[in-house]
Amino acid sequence: MSRNSTRSGDDDAIAELRKRVSQLEAEMQESRRLNRRLAEMTDLLQELLLPAAKQDTTAIAAAVSRLNQAL
């Protein structure tokens, strides 16, 4: 096997690894976005499940607003 063919194989492997890293970074970003959305929904549900006397209408309005922005 010649040096050039080995180097070409290494270059291909490196290019493939770079591509995979980019894909993984995009998937991580999507996961972070979904986790944030889930946290916002959990905050809203937590406020809505409180008895009416203990509900913070300002917190509910803020949670609904954040959720709407995420959609």
Residue pairs with C-beta under 8 A, 6 or more apart in sequence:
36 70
37 67
37 70
40 63
40 66
40 67
40 70
41 67
43 59
43 63
43 66
44 60
44 63
44 64
44 67
47 55
47 56
47 59
47 60
47 63
48 55
48 60
